[in-house]
Amino acid sequence: MKFNNQTIKFFKLSFLIIFFAIPFSVLIAQESLETDFSNAVDGEEKRKTWGTEEHKQSLIDEMSSANVSLFVDEHLVEIKEPSRIFYKFEKFSTLEDSFIGNVVLNIVKIDDVQNKYITFRYLKGRNKVRFPPQIGAKGNPVFMLFFERDSRDMQRLTGGNALFFRSRIRHAIAAAETKTVEIMFNKNLISAKEISFTPFESTKLRNRVTRYKNKKFKVILSEKIPGHIFKIETYTKDSANENDIVKETLTYQGIKTNKELRELYKRKKESEL
């Protein structure tokens, strides 16, 4: 995918940022009833740094369509008022407990220049992951949250390094291309883009990390979906142990404005009287 000189200059300015300046440990934050945005993460800087590595220049010169779809496209631009986007998280595992949970991206407010102030609720109980708020995000950060949680989970299960897993995912996205597909949404077929990659297939792996040799990632996006992210999926089957299977899926469920949610809550309370 070639870009004109003006576009390349834009990417040169945008992507020359220290790689992954915000480590995952900074992402562990305490929730409160009233979110303090004074230490919020810059949403667009976070997205740019997730999409770059030592191959910044080659990505600038010829970016993969997957990189453009995830790290350049403005997924949230059409959301004009405070809203919540809802996702269902499903985990199936033959070696651990399977579970179903919820992920919520909460656009708390939108200022006069359309900067979005975002908080997250990512699962509950022992599966809960806490992420700090973001300001100014134009892209949907939910796919980065999914990958970051997944990297830490792989670290937990193998004793490997989460930085290694995240780095391989980034490299794989940088080399991936999108393909056009159709998906069923609200009983209608709609056009979408699918990104598939196997980040550890050509990587030298040691010990228990080899269970991820064939691990496949899939992201499906559509402009018809608020926030564009329709589904994220990983599938692992250990070639050395056929009983070791893990599948995790994050699927879009819907969007409600904060105004609609207040009305629903009001009607619920009235019905209980």
N, C-alpha and C positions, 0 to 999 in steps of 0.2 A: 504494500500500500504506500504510494508515494505522496508526498505533501509538497506544496509550493513553498517558495523561499520565505514568504511572510509567515506561514504556519510553522516552518522549521525554526525561525527566529523566536516565535512565541514559545515553542517547546524548549528551546535552549535556555530561555529565562526561567521557565517554569520548573524544569527538571534538574537544574544544577543546584540541588539542595543536599546537605549531608545525608547519606543513606540511613534510613530508619532511625532518625534522631530521637524518637520517643520509644524507649524499650517497653516491653510488655508489662514489666513490673509497675510502671507508672500508671498502667491501665486499671489497677486494682484500687477502687475508690469506695468510700462509704456512702450509702444512700441517705437522703434526708427528705423530709416532707417538702421542703422548699429548696430547690436546687440552687447551689451557689455556682454561678458561671465565671467567677473571678479567675479560676484556674482551669477553665475549659480548654480542651484541645482545639487547635485550628483545624476544622474539618477538611479543607482543601489541601493544606500542607500535609496532613496525615495521609490523604489519598495519594498525593504525588510521591511521597517518600515510600509508600507501600509498593508503588509501581516501578521503582528504579533500583538499580544495583550498580556494579562497576561497569555495566554495559550501557550506561546512560546515553552516550553519544550515538551508538548504533540504534537505540530505541528512538532517538530524536530524528535520525536520518530516515529511518524506515520502521515505523511503529507497526506492531502486529495489530490486526483488527480487534483481537481480544483486549489488548492494552487500551485501545481507544474506547471500546465499549465499557470497560470497567473504570478506567482512570481519567478519562477525558470527558465523556458524555455527561451532561447535566441531568441526572435522573430525577432530581427534586424540583426542577424549575417550574413545573406546572402546578405545584401545590402552593396555593396562594394564601391559605389561612391555617392557623394552628390545628394540627391533626395528629391522629395516631394511626400508624400502619401496623397491622397484626400479621404475625407469621406463626405457623405450627412447626415445632421441632420434634422429629421422631428419630429414635435410636433403636435399632435392632442389633443385638449382639448375642453370639453363642457362648461367650466366655464371661460376660458381665451382665448386670441387670439391664433389660431393655426399658425404655420409658418414653412418654410423650409429654411435651411441655410447650410453653408459649414464649414467644419473643415479641416485644413491642418496641417500635421506634416512635418516640414521642416528640413531635415538633412543638415545643412549648410556646414559642412565639416567633414572629417574622417581623423584622424591623423595616424601616422606610426604604432601605436599599435592598430588600429581599434577602438579607442574611437570616439564616435559620438557626435557632437555638434548640439543640436536640439533646434529649436524655434517652436512656435505654433501660429496658427490663429484659434481661437475658436469662430465662429459666428461673426456677425457684428451688428452695431447699438446698440439699447437698450438691445439686447440679448447677446452682446459680453462679454466674460470672458477673462481676461488677466492672463496669466500664465508666470512665469519666464522661461528662457532657462534652458536646462539640459546638462550636460556633462557626457559622459561615459555610457550612457544608453545602455544596451544589450537587455532589454525587451521593448516592445512597451508601452509607457506611456499613450496612448490615453484612455484606459479603466479607469485609475485612474482619468483622467481629467473629464471623463463622470460622474463617481460616485461622485466626489467632487462638480461638478456643481449641480448635482441632490440633494445632501445633503443640499446645500445652498438654493436650490429652495424649498425644503420641509420646511426648517427653515422659509423662507419668507412667505410661505402660511399658516403655522400653528402657528408660534410663538415659535416653539420648538427649540431645540439646534442642530446645524449641527454636533457637536461632537457626540451626541447620535446617529444620523442617520448613520454617517460614521462607528461608532463602531459596530452597528448592522449589517451593510453590511459586514464588515470584519469577524465578527463571523459566519455569514451565509456562506461565501466563505470557511472558515476554515472547515466547516462541509459538504460541498458539494462535489459531485463526478462528473466526466465527463461521458458522454455517447457518443458513436460513432453514427454519423448521416451522411447523404449525403446531399449536397447542390448543387444547380444549379449555376454554375459560367462559364461565357463565353460559354453558351449553352452546357456545359458538367456537368455531375454529378461528384463531387469530394468528397473525404472523409473529414470529419470534426469532431470536438469535440464540444459538447454542454454542457454548465453549466447553470443550472436553480436553483433559490433559492428564498424564500419568507422570507426576514429578520425580518419582524415584526409580523409574524403569531403567534408566541408563546410568544410575549412580551406584558407586561402590558402597555397599551397606555391610554393617557388621552385626553379629549376634542377633538379638531379638528384633533389631530394626529391619531385618530382611522380610519380616511379615508384611511390610508395606511396599515391597518391590512392585506389585501389580495394582497398587491402590489407584483408583480412578476418581477424578474430580469432574463434576459437571455443573455448569451454571447456565440457566436459561433466563433470558431477559426479553422484555417486550415493552415497547412504548405505549401499548394499550393498558399496561399495568401501572397504577400509581407507585412511584418509586422504582419502576422498571424491573426490579428483581422478582421473578416469578418463582424460581426454584433453585436451590443449591443442594447438591447431592455428592456424597462420597461413598465408595463401595470398596471393601477390602476382603479378599479371600487369600489366606496364606497358602502359597503353593506347597509349603512343607507340612501343612496341617490343615486338612480340608474342613476340620471342625471349627476353625478359627475364622469366623465371618462377622463383619461389622458393616452395617449400612446406616448412614445418618442423612437425614433430609430436612431442609428448611423450606417451607412452602408458604407462599403468599395466601392470606385469608381474607383480607379486606382492609378498608380504610374508613375511618370516621373522623369528622371534624370535631374539635373540642366542644363546639356549640351543640352538635348532634348528641354527643355523649352526655352533656349536661341535661339535655331534654329527656334523654332516655332514663337517666338517673332520677330526674324529677317525676316522670310518669311512674316509675317503679315505686317510689316512695308514696305517691298518691294512691296507688293501687293497694298498698299495704295498710292504709288507714281504715 
